[in-house]
Amino acid sequence: SLSSKTIIYKGMLLANEVGVYYKDLQDEDMVSALALVHQRFSTNTFPKWDLAHPFRMIAHNGEINTVQGNINWMAARHESMRSALMGEDLEKLWPLIVEGQSDSAAFDNALELLVAGGYSLPHAMMMLIPEAWSNESASKLMDDDRRAFYEYHAALMEPWDGPAAVAFTDGTTIGATLDRNGLRPARYLLTDDDHVMMASEMGVLTFPEEKIIKKWRLQPGKMLLINLEEGRIIDDADIKKSLAAAKPYKAWIEKSRYSLADLPKVEAKPVMAASLLDTQQAFGYTQEDIKFVMQPMIANGEEASGSMGNDSALSVLSNKPKVLYHYFKQLFAQVTNPPIDPIREELVMSLVTFIGPKPNLLGIDETNPPMRLEASQPVLTLEELEQLKSIDKLTQNQYRALTLDITYPVAQGKAGMAATIDALCDAASKAVRDGINLLILSDRAIGKDRLAIPALLATSATHQSLVRAGLRTSTGLVVDTGSAREVHHFALLGGYGAEAVCPWLAFQSIADMVGGDTYEANKNFIKAISKGLHKVMSKMGISTYQSYCGAQIF
């Protein structure tokens, strides 16, 4: 394939056969200032044409573990995306990412969209593969302007996360960037006659040692860029400084950001219609949940240590009723993809979540940025949930919240659940069209006459329904449930679209267990869930909750 600036040669060939097969590569008139070469080793799949690199703009070494979520969120943006540059032509690009493509091809499509929409190539790459910025330790390693750049764009685009070295070109500039973990090698050298060679390892091409004036490697989150029009190598710091200073991102952030922790406090209200024991039984709590799952969490701020592996029978084969969460198993990073150590590599991990609508991805001329509601992690206290319910008053009507009941009458039996889910999806779509930009799914109405729809089912049904209707990026989705009590439950709810979760019955149970001031116990419980989420995300090689949310990695 070719454009006015680049020609792409592909083949199921060994590297030394490409120049033999394509005769024009042997022609003396064929001259290029750049070349981007990719040789694919099929470690886990058979060689296939559609997996061959390079694509239109990139060649990629690694895996994008969040690709399912990224594709879902791209589809969800369909209705709300507008572009001043492309206008009506934008509609011709859908479906933006064709089903069945590889993670690299999907990434290439996303990059091409951003560049066509008006972003420069390095700007688009910084949006798709950002440095670690939200962690306090990570933010100390960059200036305020760069941190504000990343924070501003975080609400626009969730990271395409995973171990990745991505080389990119548009024919005028060529460069490469490394993921925030630096889990793929990328070394480069510069010669005294202005040749730059970057590769996965040194020795791919040989240069006389006396001609080499610099050898170095790409570091985690950093970028190497060569601008052929200007004839210069642009340093990572220079690229990012110029892009971060191009617009007043810091001022925009300060003007448009609401942080949940900084909003005025709202008193929590009594939550249960029935007794604690009856409510616990209705949500499938067991003595083991209290004693072996929750007790160690509130005592130590971390999950209890257990034997490695889970040898209990698969829920689908069991004769006993199980909670819906138990039917799901977390996937893990396979093939050449190392899991992250979330303790040692805490610097790159982030649980920051944005609750509410996402801005227009292609709104590059934006001068009045939309409001954003930020939380440091996705587990909400009872008081924080009340803040969200009163968010219209706390944000001068910038946000409007609506609570949707996810319980149904016992008398309706099995049929009642299906009908209630359909009604829930319709109500959610109607609410968003009426201007509601924060939906809270709540099962607090549970009692002797009402049953709760499994929170995971209600969350996923609402999320998928809004995605199909093109409305998901116009609202936030928060789950207020009595069923969530262990890390796996929170991971599932997040994986199927919840931006934040309030485990109201867990907090009521903690109050009963502690019997006094619950501040420390609640804090430890949230800390344990947060550490557990880091652990679960890292098994899949994912660093940020934002990328994990909606990724459906089960």
N, C-alpha and C positions, 0 to 999 in steps of 0.2 A: 504494500500500500504506500501511498505517497501524498504529500501536500506540497505547497509552494516552497516549504522550508526544509522538509525532512523526507527521506525515503527509508522505508523499513523493509529489510530483507529477512525472511524467515525460512526455515527448512528443518526437516527431521534429519539433521546432519551433524557430524562432529565439527568442532570449531574450525579445524584446518580445511574442511571441505566447502565451507561457505564461499570462499573466494574462488574456488575452482568451479563450483556449480553456477554461480552468477558471474557471467563473463564480463559484465560492465565493471565489476570490481577490479578487473585486471587491466582495464583501459587507462592509458596515461592521462586522458582528458578528464577522468573522474577524480576530482579534487574536493576535499572537505576539510574544514578546520576542526571538525569534531567527529568523534565516533562513539557510539554507545553500544557495547556488545554484551550479550547475555548468553551464557551457556547453562542450560537447565539439566540438573541431575535428578532423575525421577526416583527419589528415595521412597515415596509412598504411593505413586501412581504410575501407570504406563505412559509413555510419551504420547502426546496428543497435539494435534494442530492448534486447537483452541487454548491450550495451556502455554503455547510458545510465547516467549518474550522476544524483543521489547514490544510494548503496546504503543499507542499513539504518542504518549508523553513519558512513559516510565519504563524502567526495568527494576525488578524488585527481588531481593533475596530475603526470605523470611516468611512469616505467617502473620496475617491480620486476624487475630482471634475474635475480634468484636464484629466481624464482617456481617453476620446475620442481623445484629442490631442496627448497624450502620445502614444496611439496605432497607430495613424496616422504616427507619427514621427518614431516609431519603424519599421513600414512597409516601410517607405521612405528610411530607412538605408539598406534595403535588398541588393542592388547591391554594395554599397560601403563598407560594413562591411567585414573585414578580421580578422582572428585570427591565430596567430602563433601556439597556443596550439591545437586548434580544426582542423585547416586545412580544408580539403575537407568535413569533417563531419559537419561543420557549416551549410551547405546547407540542411542537413537532419532536422534541427530544424524549418524550415519555413513551414507553417506560425507560427511565434514565439508565437503570441497571437491569439488563435482561436476565431472566431467571436461568440458573445453571452455570453462570460464569464463575471463573476462579476469583479468589479474593483480590489478586493483583489486577485483574481486568475491571473489577468493580471499583477499586481504588482509582484506576486510570480514568474511568468514566466520571467519577466525582471530581477529580482534578481538572479534567477537561471542561466540565461544567463551570467550575469556579473561574477558570481563566477566560472562558468565553463570556462569563458574566461580568468581567471587568477587573478581576483581581490579577496582580502580577504573579508570575510563577512562584517566586519565593514566598510571597504573601499567602498564596493558596496552600503551599506546603506547610507553612507554620500553623495554619488553621487545622489541617488534617493530622499532622504529627507534631503537636506542640511539645515544648519542653515541660518538665515538671515545674509548676509555678505555685500551686495552691498550698502546699505544705509549707509551714513556717520556715523550716530549715532550707527548703529549696528556694523560697522567695528571697532569702538573704543573699543568694548567689547571683541575683540580677537586680538591675536598678528598677525604680518605681514605675518608670514609663513602660519598660518591657513587660513587667508584671501586669500593668493595666491593659496592655495590648492583648495579652493572653486571656485575662479575665473577661475582657469585653467580647472576644471572639468565642469564648467557651460557651456562651449562651446561644451563639449562632450555629456551632458545629461541635458535635461530640467527637472526641479523639478516635481515630482509626488506630486501635491499640494492638500491640503485639511486637515480637522481636522483628525488626525490619531495617534493612539498609535499602534505601530507595534512591536510584539515580534517575534524573529527570532532565528533559531538554525540550525546548520549543524551536530549536534550530538557530536561535540567536543567543540564548544563554544555555549553559549546561551546568549541572550541579548534582549534589547528593546530600541526603540528610539521614541521620540515624535516629532510631526511636529513643525514648527517654531512658530506657534501661541500658542501651548500648549493647544489646545482645547479639549483634551481628558484626563481623569484622569489616572494616573499610579503611584501607591504608593508601596513602598517596605520596607521590614525590614530584618535585619540580626541578627541571634542568636549567642550565645556564642559557640554553637557546629557546627558552619559553615553551617547552613541552610540559604538560601536566598529565600524569597517569595515575588514575585511582582504580584500585581493584580490591577484591575480597582478600587477596593475599599478595605479598610482594613476590616478584619473580615471574609474573605473568608475561611481562615484556622486560627485556634486559636493556639497560642503559650503561654506558661506561661510567664507572664510579666517580671519575674526576669531573664529569659533567653535572652530577647531581648536587644541587645546592640546598635542598631541603627534603627531609623525609619526616612524615608525621602521620597521624591517624585521625579519623573522625571520632569525636568524643560524643557521649550520650546527649541526644537532643540538639547537637550542633549541625551546621550546614557549611558545605563548601560550594562556592558559586563562581563561575567564570562568565563574564560578559564579553562576548566576542566583538560586539559593536564598539564597546569602549576599550577593548583589548586589555582587560585587567582581571586579576583575581580579587574577588570581594570577600573580605574576612567576615566570619560569622557575626562578630560584634558590630561591624559596620552595617551589614545587611539589616540586622535587627534593630539597631539604633535608628537608622533612617526610616524604617517602616513604623516603629513605635512612636516616632516624633511626627509622622505625616499628618496625624489627626489628634485632637485633644482627648485621647482615650481616658486618661486619668480623670479629667474633669467630667467626662460623660459618665464614667463609673460612679463617681461620687454623687452625681445628680440623679442617677437612675436606679441605684441599688438600694434595696431593702434587705437588711440581714435579719433573719428571724430572731437571733439572739439579742438584737438591739431594739426590737419593737417593744412598746409598753406591755407589761405583764398583764395577763388576764387570768382570773381565778378559775381553777378547774371545778366542774360541777359533779355531783354524785352521778354515777353512770349506770347502775344496775337495776333492772326491774325485778329480778328474782334474787334468791339467796346466792351467796358466793359458791357454795358446793353445787347447787343445781346448775348454775351457769358454767362452772368448770366442767361438769359432766356433759353438759350440752355441747361443749366445744372439744370433748374427747380428751380432757386432761386425765393423766394417770398419776398414781403415787410416785412413779419413777420420774415423771416430768418435774414434780415438785422437788423430790429428794436428790436426784442425780443430775438433772439438767439445770434447774433454776437456783437451787441452794448454793452450789459452788460459784455460780456467776455473781450472786449478790454478796458472797463472802469474800471472793478473791478478785473480782473484776475480770475473770477469764473463764473459758469453758473448762469443765472437768477433763482430766486426762483419762483416756480409756485405751483399751487394747486396739491395736491397729486392725483396720478392716471391720466390716459389718457382716456377720454371718447369719443374720436373721433372714427368714424366707422372703422372697419378693412379694410385695403387697398384692400384686395381681394374682398370685397363686394361693394366697391365704384365705381361709374360711372365715376369719375374723374381720369385722368392720375396721377399716383403717381411715385415718384422716387423709384428705386428698394429697397433702404434701408428700406423704410416704410413697406415692406411686412414681415419684420423680427422682432421678439420679443425676448428680452434677457431672457434666463432662469434664475431661481434664486434657491438658495440652499433650499432644502426642508427637510422634516422629522426631524431628530435630529441634523441638521447641522446649527450652528449659522452663520449668516453673520458677516463679519469682520467690525469693525469701522475703516475706512481708515484714519481718523484724529487721533484718540487716539492711534491706533496701527500702526502709520506711520513707526515705527522701522522695521516692518517685510515686508513692501510693497516695491516693486521694479519695475521700468519701464525700467531698463537696457535691451537693445536689442543687439544681435549679428547679424551683417549684413554680409552675405556671407556663404561660405561652412562650414559644420560641420566636425570636425576631425573624424577619424575612432574610433568608440566607444571601440573596443577591442584592440586598439594599445597600449598595456600595456608596450611594450619595447621601446616606442617612446623616442628618445633622441634629435630629432630635431623637436620640435612642430610646426605644421602649423600656418600660420599667422591668426590673428583674428582682425576683425574690430568691434569696440564697440561704441555704442551711449548711452548717459545717459537716453534718452527717445525716443519714436518712431515718434515724430512729427518733420519733417525736415523743416528748412527755405529754401528759394529759393537759398541762398548762399551754404547751406549744400548740396543741390541736385546737384549744379554745381561741388562741391567737388567730389561727387560720380561719376559724368559723366567724371571727369578728374582723376579718382582714379588710373589709370595705371601710370600716371606721378608722382602722389604724393606718390606712394608706390613702386616705381622702378619695375613696372610690376608684383608685387605680386598679384594684383587684376586687372581684366579686366572687364570693364562694357560695356553693350550694351543696347541701348534704343529701345524698341519695341513699335511701334505705335498701339494704340487701338482705332483708328477711322476708318471709312469706308465711301465710297462715298454714298451720298444721293440717287443718281440715282439707286443704286442697291436695294433699298427698304429693306423689311424684310429679304429676302434671303441673303442680303449682310452681315448682322450681323453674321448669323450662319457660313457662309463661312469664314469670317474674324476670328472668334474664332478658327475654325479648323486650319487655317493658322497660327494664333498666337501660338497655342500649338505646332505645328510642328516646327515653327521657334525657339521657346524657347528650345525645346529638341535638335535641331541641334546646337544652340549656345552653350549649355552646353557641348555637345560632342566635340565641337571645342575649348573648353578651356575657355569659358566665365564664370566667377564665380560671376557675379553681374548683374542681369536683372532689368531694369527699365521699367515699363509699363507706358506709357505717353499718355494722351489725349490732349496735347497742340495743335495738328494740327487741332482741331475743327474749323470749319468756315462755310460759307454759302453752301459750296459744300460737307462738310464732317460732319458726325455725330459721336458722341462718343459712344462706347459700354459702358454700365454701368460698372463703375470701379470695383464694387463688383463681377460682373459676369466674367469680364476678369481676375481678381485676382484669384478667386476660380477655374476657368477653367484651368489657367496656373499652379497653385499650385497642383491641383489634377492630371493633366496630367503628371507633373514631378514626382509626388509620384508614379504613376502607372508605369512610365518608369524607376523608381529607380534612378532618377537624382536629386531629390529635395535637398538632403543634399550636393550636389556638387555646389550649387549656392545660392546666396541671392536673395530675391525678394522685390523690392521697388516699391511703387505705387506713381506716379506723376499725381494727378488728380484735376480737377476743381470741382468735385462733392462733396468732403468732406468738411463739414462746421460745423457739430455739433458732440458732443461726440459719439452718437450712430453710426455715419458713420465711425469714426476711430476705434471704438470697433469691428464693423463688418469686416472691412478690415483686422484688426489684427487677428480676430477670424478665418478668411478664408485664412490666410497664409502670410499676408504682414509683413515683419520685420520692415519696416518704411514707412511713408506716407508723401508726400509733398503736402499740399493743395494749389496749386499755385493760384487758382482763389480767394480763401479766402484772401490770402495776397494782391492780386490786389484790392479786394473790400475794405480791411482795409485801403489801401493807399488812395483810393478814399474817404472813410469816414473821415479819419484823416486830409488829405490835407496838410501834412507837413512831419516832421520826424516820421517815422513809427516804430522806434526801440522799444519804450516802448509799443506801441499798439500790435505789433507782439509778444513781450515777454509775455504780459498779455494773449493773445489769446492762446499761447502754454501752458502757466501755467494753464489756465482754462480747456483746453483739457486734460492735464495731471491729474489734480485733478478729472476730470470727469471719466477718465479711471480707476483711483483708485477706485472710487465709484462703477462703473459698475463691475469691477473684484471682489470687496469685496462682492457684492450681491450674487455672486456665490461661495463665500468662497475661492477665488483664490488670492494669494499674489503677484505673479510675472507675468510680461508681457511675459516673456519667456515661461511660462507654458500656458498662455492664447493664444499665437500666434498659429494658426492652430487648436485650440481646438473645434471650430465650436459649441459653446454653445448657440445655437439659436433655 
